Amino acid sequence: MTPWRDCGWRTGLGTCFYNRRVETERLSSLLDGFSLVVLVGPRNAGKSELARYTLLRVKRVKPMIVDARRVVARAGLGGRLEPLGERVVGTVARFVEEKAGLGALLDLVSSVYRELALDEYVVIDEVHLVARDTLRELEALAKLLRFYPEYKKWKMVVTCSEGFLLAQGLADRLDGYGARVLLLEPLGEEDARALYEEYVERRGCRLGWSLYWGLIGGLPGYLPDYCAMNPDELRRWVHERLSSLVSALLEAAREARVDPAEVLRAAHELLVEGQQVLTPLHLTLSRVLVHTNIAYQAGLQLKPQLRVYTVALALWASRGYNEPPNPQDVIKAAKEDTV
């Protein structure tokens, strides 16, 4: 069965927009009923692309898009911000550098709307790069949109890759203020492979599909870096991920005051077996893995940001939880799907 795709839209990767119909419909529906939607999920899952596609392609509106990663503020349809654009870009650059906060950013966006004929939709991409205290400022923003008359017509989509927000009860804190949280998970294997093959046909890739799926999974934003790597660079990349995993497990062991072997088994239960986060040790480990962006929270489950962590833990367990596997063994296991 051929995956659904919209080739009338080109993503930032230069590919068609692949099978996010459920998420697109959900985001569009939420914006009909709520003032603020916070898009969360693993890094490079496609949150920014989903927001742009939903507003520009589905709802056919002209939003203001503030991309904190690229330090750019622009109109959704492009090419209409000069000379105002220079001032906007410079101001956002200062916001990112100084973490001036969402309140100052909202004042800037308001001034843009007074000078341009834009629809009252705003996308703030990677909001944690602008906010001083992301959780508290998102709560304040939700209150502002809900209760202040001058913002009553505004609709905002905010993306954030910092998974700890969910762990800190973001959804519950925003629930009373006309705001909702939408979790975007990785693409499934069939859709991810179709996107990968289109990207490779257009741009080329030094490494193959099996390694991409085995080590990364359905996170399209990793494709440019992955496809630029040679085998030695891939080994270094895996080594860095393994070092981060080991450091996080040791940190959790110190916090929980238990033997590292217990934490390792708990990590296997959560990330490989898919058990729910229920025990005190699970809770401690979950908090550490989410804060270090090794995992993200999906309901009562903890899921790996990257499949390399699952492969490493499974391989580690198969060897009796002795020494952690080396990068080459992890790469081999991922390629052969032997764990």
Helices and strands as residue ranges (DSSP letters): E 5-6, E 17-18, H 21-33, E 36-40, H 47-52, I 53-58, E 64-67, E 72-75, H 84-98, H 102-115, E 121-125, G 127-129, H 134-147, G 149-151, E 155-160, H 164-167, H 170-174, G 175-177, E 179-183, H 189-203, H 209-215, G 220-222, H 223-228, H 231-256, H 260-271, H 280-291, E 295-298, E 301-304, H 307-318, H 327-336
